[in-house]
Each structure stands twice: as structure tokens, then as C-alpha cells.
Amino acid sequence: MPFIPHTDEDLAQMLAVIGAPNIEALFDEIPKDLRIQGLPDIASGLTEMEMTREMKQRAAQDTVLACFLGAGAYEHHIPAAVWQLASRGEFLTAYTPYQAEASQGTLQLLYEYQTMMASLMGLEVSNASLYDGASALAEAVLMAVRANPKLSARRILLPANLHPHYRKTVETLVLPQGLQLDILPINEHSGTLDLAILKTEQEDLAALVIAQPNFYGGIEEVDALCDWAQAQGALVIAVVNPTAMALLKEPGAWGKNGADIACGEGQALGVPLAGGGPYFGFLCTKMAYVRQMPGRLVGRTVDQIGNTGFSLTLQAREQHIRRSKATSNICTNQGLAVTAATIYMSLLGATGLADVAKASHAKAQQLAAALIKLPGVSLGFKAPFFHEFVLKLPCPAASLIKALLAQDILAGFDLGLVSEQFKNAVLICVTETKNNADITAYVAAVESALSSISIEETSHAHI
Amino acid sequence: MLIFEISARNRRAAVQAPRPIATPKDIPQHLLRTSRPLLPEVSELQTVRHYTQLSQKNFSIDTQFYPLGSCTMKYNPRGVHALASLEGFISHHPLTPEAHSQGYLKSAYELQDILAHVTGLNAVSLAPMAGAQGEFAGVAMIRAYHLARGDTARTEFLVPDAAHGTNPATAVMCGFKVKEIPTDKNGDVDLDALKQAVGPHTAGIMLTNPSTLGVFERQIRTIAKTVHEAGGLLYYDGANLNAILGKTRPGDMGFDVMHINLHKTFATPHGGGGPGSGPVAANDRLKPFLPIPRVAFENQTYRWLTEKDCPQSIGRLSAFVGNAGIILRASIYARLLGREGLCRVAEYATLNANYLMVRLQKAGFTLAFPTRRASHEFIITFKQEAKTLGITAKDIAKRLLDYGMHAPTTYFPLLVAECFLIEPTETESKEELDRFVDALIAILEEAKTSPELLKQAPHTLPVRRLDDLKAAKDLDLRWQGTIA
């Protein structure tokens, strides 16, 4: 019996203590007509050996590709120590630290994480994590509405260059509460938000969301945007790439007063791509708004004899205490992914993380510079970019992606999936994991793909 | 010591980072960072030692009995973890074209199928990233269903007073007013109160069955009929699914939609507070509203269903596909167990709970519902001991830690004073359960002879009892020193 330790003798003794003739009798409170007899439509179990063989085959089927695809999930080098430590049973198989004295390891680690993440964002406080970047943004939007002193403020401005999946997630999670989401357009040349078209806003504006870098990889003029929004009585929500924040100005330093909330996807900090999760969302803010935060918070305190210790705090915000008046329904978060991120940031340090950001940026620059030398190829936008950029092609992005896939290269994200107007544009990401040979191979693959695609199109034209 | 306190300026684990290069010139100066973030400055060995030592301060399933009620802290199989960590899965970008994702998609599809059979609800979405998000999805689906029929009057959600706190919080997130339904003295929903509460404003009800009181709600069909006749729908909180695998199904009880906590019933690791995963299952009525993406199998190929395929979907819940790694683990676990193994889970979880309950009752402990069978969990109350000995459930919980066992869930459900909600799970041996009974008997004896031992507990852990009031009053949420 997989994972069940009982011997026949155990079973007999236990039933005797209970006074039941058999296990079946223990289900006698379930009305008879609701009972089913087993699960005949599910296959029989497998041994670990059989399962291993099958899963190895499936994993091999999902070929490891040279990854130039980002769009919200990024391949970075993960030091070996990160997951060897995070996979220790004491981290892996513990639960939410409700019994603080028996959870000091997880609690201290979360306190250290909160310190690191708050500092990386230049803000005063970080929570202990949310599910992922997109849902963290939705929680930030709800939080901004609660935190904005204007009770009538229930409208949010989302930038047109926000990750399209983030926008959809925010819609799902906040629209039932009757909030209004408006889109702030971008300048079509720069791909960034257009300072020239900002106007005086109505009273009901609760918050402006600024993505840094934006979905196209471009770097926004955050100071002016932040100051403008706060002058309108709106809070500023920064949705940022945490690696980029080792190089770019941190949200707490934006404009005169700093962004009010910073959130985003933490995956880049030591969490593998893993098919889309588990990742983790982070959320930081100013102390003034701490009671409006969703999610767990760890505080440092003392025990009965004055020793330092850690415990969950401000739980009066949370669902298990406050029920229908809680700041969010969140319960479980992403503790293990945060454990990995904390160890990752410890190993990299401020200098190492900045090195990762600079190397990623430089390699993206290197690839972009080489690609635009190819005929018919150009950059989609003029703004400086971090480690991701839009490339305009003389053919549909889908054709290029398909051609490169045949050479085991994941070429990038097909922007035609987002908008028909971008069907000839691909979003390409380069991180520190790529060396000169990878970049040269990518350029050569694009060159040959473009020439064969154009030959194909020419021959089609003849027919 | 915090990791910052063992840091020294400019100490590095340099081999972990790429070779340093100059700051880029193409980014305008005013958009670059000028302050140095406060990150640790330590060697690799210091990091390894620090976090290894921290881990040793945790209780965990791997190291201790962890009978945390409503959390299903069962063994998390090592083989499952190893197989989900194979390179092809771990390096897989979530936006990889489907042709190169067939291995993962197949595993996800198989899990959808297994969950449909287990729940009796035939359509499944794996998108929600935790139980609470699954609840959100289910309640949002009910909202979307009423709105799609032009029924805008349904503004109330019914929630029993014994429910998990996430239930009322979720209903509010979905824009509903919450109406609490009381529980009768045997732990069942108060039917008269329910009949009074339902009406044209009722959007639905959220129920857990077996309930958080550790008993099976016997009147479930009457409840379903009452709510359905009033035009409302039924949401099933799947937190306690472990108790009924292969014995009865929420779909047969009359539920329209539910979530499943993969980190409970399907043995995925709890990770010190997540990640979880909370797939939703629905009947045909609610299927069109399931969150995206879902996995379909057509023409011998697996593919993602998105907005285009599911125009009535409540939408996306995450940037990608949900907690893929957890979904993969649950799929592998379910297939290792197979149909026989899944049924045995419910059988032995229920056996262990009933055995523990009867043994504790015989030892003189007070059961909250002495006339009822335990499901996979049950409640004991220390109301009497609190009165006669001045000892609280918290004191006993803290003392249990000294005996090397994690405490059960305390003070939940809120209905039962000074309570323990105890869930042993199927993976614990008889010896471990006996040890737990012995420990509680010994602690009760200590409560009579030396109560200070309990009030000051724990004594043997890395810290003594913590000052939670100070933690909330003098908020210290980050280290504010500087690295020397």
C-alpha cells in the first residue's frame, strides 16, 4: 500500500479499539444512496520504477531548448546551493508557521526576505509573498483602492504596455468588486507611456500602474509619471522586474515621493521556469499603508525571557481572523519559492545581482545590434530597453518562431498573439545565461530562416 | 543571528554571478539606481550553513508528527518530487509552443481526468494557484452564471458559521454580501435557519463536507434541494476531500462546483506556507465559466484552451498556467496510487482519526461531538480543563511541542471553545498515534501537578513562548541596520 504503514495486525487492533467490524463501518454516516463503490474509471496504480520510466520519457519529449523567450518568465543561472537548501525536508514539508516556536527557521527566513525585498524596491515593508506577479498586481490594485483616502476613488489606469496576461488577471480578480479599469495609451515610436498626453484626471482616479520595464522590455520615464499621478491624488503602483531593480532606479526613489506600492513576479530570483510555476508574487509598500496589505507578514519580537524571535503579525488583516472583513482571501502563499529567492539573493548579494542585470542587458544589446543588420529587420521601439526588445520582421513572427524551433531555439514571444497589428513582431529576451556562441547561432538561424521564408513566399507568389 | 549580521562589506560568493562589466551607457543616468540594496554579503559556505541551521529550527512532516487539522499534513513522497524535477519539466518555459510541451500537457490532462472522476464533476480547470484562489474561481463562476442569465438580484452568499475564514473573505472578493448560517448542536447545518435565509437574493452557498467540525453533513441532499429550489448554486470547499476519496462524491451530493487542495489530498509539499494549488471542478451547468487555461486532447494532441475556446470563462487567474510544478506532482502521486490507492487514502485517514478519537475519549478527553463518527479529523475541547485547571488549549499546544510533536489546529473552528482540530492522516503509523495519546495524557497530568510547566511552554525549542502583542504593537518587519 503506497505510503500507508498499517500491517494487518495494526488494522485489527485499531478496529477493536474503535469497536467497528471493518473500515467500511466507519463511513456509516454517509447516506447510502450517496455512497460509491470505488473509482473504477481510474487506472490501477504504478510502482515508482514504472512511473520513473514513463516520466523520464515525457520529460525528454519536452526538449530542452535554447531559451530566448521571456515575456514574464526568465531563465537565469540558479546556483546549485539554492534548491539543495530549499529542498531540505524541514523547509519543504513544513506548513504556514502558525506555531511560531516550532517554525523559527521559516519565520526568520521570511523576515530576512522581507528585509531584502523591501530594500531592493526601496520601500519600507514587504509581505511574505503572494501567488505570482499577475495576481500580486491585482492585489496591489485592490490595496490601492483601500489605501486611497478618497472613498470615491475606484478607477485605475493600466498602461497599454502592461503584460497582456497581467491585464486579464487583474480584470478577473478586481472587476467583481466594481472597480473601473482604464487604459493609458503609449507612444507608438517609443513604446513607452506618453508624457505629452497626460491630462488632469477626475477625482475618482485611485491609482496609476507603471510597468518597469514594460512588456516590450522598454524603460519608462518613471519620475515624471510618478509625480504626475500623485499630483492627481492617485497612488502609484510599480510593477517591476526584481533583477532589473539592481540596475534601474528602485520604485521607492521614483519622483519626489516614490511609488506607493511595488509588486511583481519574483521568479527571476532563483526559481526555475518549471512550465509556469510555482513562482511567487512580491508586494512592498510604505509603512503608512501596512494595514492595507494583503498576505502574511512576519515580525521580529521577543520571547518570555527576552530572546529575539519571529512570528506572524498583523493577522487581524487576514481571513482566518477577520473573515468577511479581511484585506484578501489569501491563505497559503508561495513560501518555498520565497525560500529559494532568499537564498538566491544571499548568494548573489547586491553586486552579484547588479552583475546579472548588467550582463543580461549587455547581451540583449549585443543580440539586438546584430539582428538589425539583417535585411528587413529593425527594432520595434526606440526607448532604451532592459533585457528584452521587440524586433520587427519582414515576415510573420509565427513563421520565424516555427523555423527556429526546428533548430531547438525558442526564438521569443509572437506579439501577433496579442494584436494583429504586431503580427510581424517578436519579443526577444536575452539573459546572462547566453554566451557569444549562442548569440551568433541565433543570428545565423534568423538569417537562414528569413531567407528561406522569403524564398518560400516568392515561390508561393509564382504559383 | 540574521544573515545580515554575519555579512561583511564586499564579501562575496563571486562564482555565482556572471563576470562583472561596466554600467551601461544607453540608459539615461536618471533612470539608473544609485543606492545599494541591502542584500547579504556572505560566502557560499556561510549561506549554506546559515540556511541549514535555520531549517533545523522548523518542525516539518519529515521530522515530526504534524496533526494539523484541516491541513492534511501527510507524507510527501520523495519519488514524486524527484520526477517533477526532471530537466525537461524544470527548464520548460510556460509559453513554449504546444508541440514541445506534450509531456507536461499529458500529465496535466490526466490529472484533470482523475479529479473529474474523484469529484463527480466532469469539467476541471487546473488554473487556480491555491485553495483560496480556487474558491474565488468557483464563486466567480456562480456569479457569472447568474449574470449570464440576466439574474442580477442574487447578491448574497450563504456561509455556515463553521466555515474556513477564506469562505466569507472569498464571497466578499466576488462582490457578494455574506449571510452566516448557524450550526446545530450535532454539528449539522441548522436547516430551519437555512430555509429562512434562502430566497431570490441567494446566489449560492459554500459548504465543506465533511465539515470543519470533522463530521459528515448528513442532510446534504436536503440542503442542496433547498438552495437549488431557491435558484442558488452550491459551492464545495474541497479542503476535506481526503476523507471521502472513492466513498462519495461532491457531484453526487448536489454540488455544482468545488476546489481541490492538491497540497492536501494529493500530497504536494506545503513548503512552509505554499505553494499550493487549487483546481476547480464543475458540472455541465458551470463548465463554460471555468477559468483558463485548461487542457484539451484533440486529434491525438494536447493543447491549451484559451479565451477563444471558452468565451464565457471568468478569465485568467495568473500570468501563465497556474502552479505547473504542483500540478505535475499531484498527477504523478495520483497515478502512483491508482484507483485502489486513492480509496485506501480515505479509508486509512478515517481509520486513524477514529482510532485516535476513541483512544482519547477513553483516556478522559472531551470530544466536541461524542455521538458522531470522526471523518478524517475530529475535535476535542479543553473547556473543562480551562475552567478547573486554568489551562488553555494554547498551553497544551505549546507543551506538545516539547514532546516533539506539532500541535493540532487550535481555536478553529471558532464555534468550539478551547479546541483542538486533529487530523492524523493516513500516512501515520499506529505507534505514532499511540505516542500522541501518551503525550496528551502526560500533559494533562502535568496540568494537574505542575501547571506552570504548561503555561511557560515550550521549554525545549529554539525560543520560548513569543510575545505576539509586542510583535503587532512595535512593528519590526525588516532589519534596519547596516553591514559593517
Interface residues (C-beta under 8 A of the other chain):
Chain A: M1 P2 F3 I4 P5 H6 D10 L11 Q13 M14 L15 V17 I18 G19 A20 I23 L26 F27 D28 E29 I30 P31 L34 R35 I36 G38 L39 P40 D41 I42 A43 S44 G45 L46 T47 E48 M51 T52 M55 K56 Q57 R58 A59 A60 Q61 D62 T63 V64 L65 C67 L69 A71 G72 A73 E75 H77 P79 A81 L85 S87 R88 G89 E90 F91 L92 T93 A94 Y95 T96 P97 Y98 Q99 A100 E101 A102 S103 Q104 G105 T106 Q108 L109 Y111 E112 Q114 T115 M116 A118 S119 L120 G122 E124 V125 S126 A128 S129 Y131 D132 G133 A134 S135 H163 H165 Y166 K168 T169 E171 T172 L173 P176 Q177 G178 I219 E221 V222 D223 M245 A246 L247 L248 K249 E250 A253 E265 P272 L273 A274 G275 G276 G277 P278 F280 M287 V290 R296 L297 V298 G299 R300 T301 V302 D303 Q304 I305 N307 T308 G309 F310 S311 T313 L314 Q315 A316 E318 Q319 H320 I321 R322 R323 S324 K325 A326 S328 N329 I330 C331 T332 N333 Q334 G335 L336 A337 T339 T342 I343 M345 S346 L347 L348 G349 A350 T351 G352 L353 A354 D355 V356 K358 A359 H361 A362 Q365 P384 I401 K402 L405 L410 F413 E432
Chain B: L2 I3 F4 N10 R12 A13 A14 Q16 A17 P18 R19 P20 I21 A22 T23 P24 D26 I27 P28 H30 L31 L32 R33 T34 S35 R36 P37 L38 L39 P40 E41 V42 E44 T47 V48 H50 Y51 T52 L54 S55 Q56 K57 N58 F59 S60 I61 D62 T63 Q64 Y66 L68 C71 M73 K74 Y75 N76 P77 G79 H81 L83 L86 E87 G88 F89 I90 S91 H92 H93 P94 L95 T96 P97 A99 H100 S101 Q102 G103 Y104 K106 S107 I114 H117 V118 G120 M129 A130 G131 A132 Q133 E135 F136 A140 R143 H164 G165 T166 P168 A169 T170 A171 V172 M173 C174 G175 V178 V215 F216 R218 I220 R221 I244 L245 G246 K247 T248 R249 D252 M253 H263 A267 P269 H270 G271 G272 G273 G274 P275 G276 S277 P291 E307 I314 G315 R316 L317 S318 A319 F320 V321 G322 N323 A324 G325 I326 L328 I332 A334 R335 L336 L337 G338 R339 E340 G341 L342 C343 R344 V345 E347 Y348 T350 L351 N352 N354 Y355 V358 R359 K362 R372 R373 A397 K398 L401 H406 A407 T409 F412 E426 T427 E428 S429 K430 Q456 P458 L461 P462 V463 R464 R465 L466 D467 D468 K470 A471 A472 D474 L475 D476 L477 R478 W479
